[in-house]
């Protein structure tokens, strides 16, 4: 990921351009995320599914850990004000801490495409002539909040910290996975939507979440206090509290123009 972003930025620079990796520039469109798929392996085998082809206990722990850390993961995965123009309801982007199967309104999605299917690539792409030589499950769990502004190193470290916590606190992790499961679009059930924990709506808000729960990362020396302070400082500098709501409350065309203007004025920092 780091190499790919560096290549884009370097080539753009040769032509006098800036590659910003902003996730969204137009109100009303889904926006571009940078989703991360994760799997657990033991003895070099994918252990995300059990013998019944259902999520294994280990996979449920992973989900529970991501749910616990979710309110702070945006501090590393959504690092520009533009990030939160994407994380709005009804745009196939997550706004609440929850998980589900093939659910594009959930923060954590369990894709079912690989379950009990052989060579899915050939089924969805008629031009794929050769069969993939696959000897193991390809089941993953997908974190859907990050975007191109993410600090890849810190985000992956934070996700790893979440999963390490889950395996050290199995009962609590399994309980969180159970509590945060949703079926169907969460926005169609106001009572369910109200019950779920919110994802931050701005860089400033996510910096406050990170500061509130900084012991999640500093405990056992996973992250240094200095590093957490620096991330908080960077997020606060975006000064974007309320921007998301302001743009979403405008008519679509006015909101689009304001969002584009904000990005043009701010993109030089990235």
Protein Blocks (a to p, Z undefined) as FASTA:
>chain_A
ZZmmmmmmmmmmmnopacekpabfcehiabjaddddddddeehiafkbcfkopacfklmm
mmmmmmmmmmmmmmmmoccfklmmmmcghilpafbdcddehiakbfbdcdfklgopahkl
lmmmmklmbdcddfbdfbdcddfkbcfkbcfklmmmmmmmmmmmmmmmmmlmmmmmmmmg
cedjfklmmklmmmpccddfbfklmmmmmmmmmmmmmggolacfklmmmmmmmmmmnopg
hklmmmmmpcfklmmmmmmmmmmmmmmmZZ
